[in-house]
Amino acid sequence: MGENSQVKSENARNVILSYQDTVYYVNKVNVQFREGADMHKAVFHARKAEDANFQDLEVKISQAGYNMLIEYAKLDNFDLILVLRIDGNESKWCLMSEEWLKKRVGENGKVCYIV
């Protein structure tokens, strides 16, 4: 990969982002990758969980966060939901099965089990 390149994911429908105490549903991610840099600029095209309007969120992500996004994209599995929490320079993430989650939703629409 070049010294300064851009990596795009046009199909990030199963990414849930928690950033600055707000939950977003993401449908596109662009990362400005700079060789040797510790932090990269990422633009998440997302909407707030309670809103229908999309916006572009500019977020700094670590090299580890970038690596995780690349590996998630390589999985190419639309059943997997990536839950990503970015807080300052730190990020935490987990993967869960959408099918598994749907099975845990009760008749009243409430999740019976939370990871």
Contacts in CASP RR format, 6 or more apart in sequence:
PFRMAT RR
TARGET T0000
AUTHOR 0000-0000-0000
METHOD contacts of the structure
MODEL  1
MGENSQVKSENARNVILSYQDTVYYVNKVNVQFREGADMHKAVFHARKAE
DANFQDLEVKISQAGYNMLIEYAKLDNFDLILVLRIDGNESKWCLMSEEW
LKKRVGENGKVCYIV
1 33 0 8 1.000
1 35 0 8 1.000
2 33 0 8 1.000
2 35 0 8 1.000
3 34 0 8 1.000
3 35 0 8 1.000
4 32 0 8 1.000
4 33 0 8 1.000
4 34 0 8 1.000
4 35 0 8 1.000
5 32 0 8 1.000
5 33 0 8 1.000
6 30 0 8 1.000
6 31 0 8 1.000
6 32 0 8 1.000
6 33 0 8 1.000
7 30 0 8 1.000
7 31 0 8 1.000
7 33 0 8 1.000
7 66 0 8 1.000
7 70 0 8 1.000
8 28 0 8 1.000
8 29 0 8 1.000
8 30 0 8 1.000
8 31 0 8 1.000
9 28 0 8 1.000
9 29 0 8 1.000
9 30 0 8 1.000
9 69 0 8 1.000
9 73 0 8 1.000
10 28 0 8 1.000
11 27 0 8 1.000
11 28 0 8 1.000
12 26 0 8 1.000
12 27 0 8 1.000
12 28 0 8 1.000
12 29 0 8 1.000
13 26 0 8 1.000
13 27 0 8 1.000
13 78 0 8 1.000
14 78 0 8 1.000
14 80 0 8 1.000
14 81 0 8 1.000
14 82 0 8 1.000
14 98 0 8 1.000
15 25 0 8 1.000
15 26 0 8 1.000
15 29 0 8 1.000
15 44 0 8 1.000
15 72 0 8 1.000
15 81 0 8 1.000
15 82 0 8 1.000
15 84 0 8 1.000
16 23 0 8 1.000
16 24 0 8 1.000
16 25 0 8 1.000
16 26 0 8 1.000
16 81 0 8 1.000
16 82 0 8 1.000
16 83 0 8 1.000
16 84 0 8 1.000
17 23 0 8 1.000
17 24 0 8 1.000
17 25 0 8 1.000
17 26 0 8 1.000
17 44 0 8 1.000
17 46 0 8 1.000
17 57 0 8 1.000
17 84 0 8 1.000
17 85 0 8 1.000
17 86 0 8 1.000
18 24 0 8 1.000
18 83 0 8 1.000
18 84 0 8 1.000
18 85 0 8 1.000
18 86 0 8 1.000
19 44 0 8 1.000
19 57 0 8 1.000
19 59 0 8 1.000
19 85 0 8 1.000
19 86 0 8 1.000
22 48 0 8 1.000
22 49 0 8 1.000
23 48 0 8 1.000
23 49 0 8 1.000
24 44 0 8 1.000
24 46 0 8 1.000
24 47 0 8 1.000
24 48 0 8 1.000
24 49 0 8 1.000
24 57 0 8 1.000
25 46 0 8 1.000
25 47 0 8 1.000
25 49 0 8 1.000
26 44 0 8 1.000
26 45 0 8 1.000
26 46 0 8 1.000
27 45 0 8 1.000
27 46 0 8 1.000
27 47 0 8 1.000
27 54 0 8 1.000
28 44 0 8 1.000
28 45 0 8 1.000
29 42 0 8 1.000
29 43 0 8 1.000
29 44 0 8 1.000
29 45 0 8 1.000
29 69 0 8 1.000
30 42 0 8 1.000
30 43 0 8 1.000
30 45 0 8 1.000
31 40 0 8 1.000
31 41 0 8 1.000
31 42 0 8 1.000
31 43 0 8 1.000
31 61 0 8 1.000
31 66 0 8 1.000
31 69 0 8 1.000
32 40 0 8 1.000
32 41 0 8 1.000
32 42 0 8 1.000
33 40 0 8 1.000
33 66 0 8 1.000
34 40 0 8 1.000
36 63 0 8 1.000
37 63 0 8 1.000
38 62 0 8 1.000
38 63 0 8 1.000
39 60 0 8 1.000
39 61 0 8 1.000
39 62 0 8 1.000
39 63 0 8 1.000
39 89 0 8 1.000
40 60 0 8 1.000
40 61 0 8 1.000
40 62 0 8 1.000
40 63 0 8 1.000
40 66 0 8 1.000
41 58 0 8 1.000
41 59 0 8 1.000
41 60 0 8 1.000
42 58 0 8 1.000
42 59 0 8 1.000
42 60 0 8 1.000
42 61 0 8 1.000
42 66 0 8 1.000
42 69 0 8 1.000
43 56 0 8 1.000
43 57 0 8 1.000
43 58 0 8 1.000
43 59 0 8 1.000
44 56 0 8 1.000
44 57 0 8 1.000
44 59 0 8 1.000
45 54 0 8 1.000
45 55 0 8 1.000
45 56 0 8 1.000
45 57 0 8 1.000
46 54 0 8 1.000
46 55 0 8 1.000
46 57 0 8 1.000
47 53 0 8 1.000
47 54 0 8 1.000
47 55 0 8 1.000
59 86 0 8 1.000
60 88 0 8 1.000
60 89 0 8 1.000
61 69 0 8 1.000
61 86 0 8 1.000
61 91 0 8 1.000
62 89 0 8 1.000
62 90 0 8 1.000
62 91 0 8 1.000
64 91 0 8 1.000
65 91 0 8 1.000
65 93 0 8 1.000
68 84 0 8 1.000
68 91 0 8 1.000
68 93 0 8 1.000
72 80 0 8 1.000
72 82 0 8 1.000
72 95 0 8 1.000
78 98 0 8 1.000
79 97 0 8 1.000
79 98 0 8 1.000
79 99 0 8 1.000
80 95 0 8 1.000
80 96 0 8 1.000
80 97 0 8 1.000
80 98 0 8 1.000
81 95 0 8 1.000
81 96 0 8 1.000
81 97 0 8 1.000
81 98 0 8 1.000
81 101 0 8 1.000
82 93 0 8 1.000
82 94 0 8 1.000
82 95 0 8 1.000
83 93 0 8 1.000
83 94 0 8 1.000
83 95 0 8 1.000
83 96 0 8 1.000
84 91 0 8 1.000
84 92 0 8 1.000
84 93 0 8 1.000
85 91 0 8 1.000
85 92 0 8 1.000
85 93 0 8 1.000
94 115 0 8 1.000
96 115 0 8 1.000
101 111 0 8 1.000
104 111 0 8 1.000
104 112 0 8 1.000
104 113 0 8 1.000
105 111 0 8 1.000
105 112 0 8 1.000
106 112 0 8 1.000
END
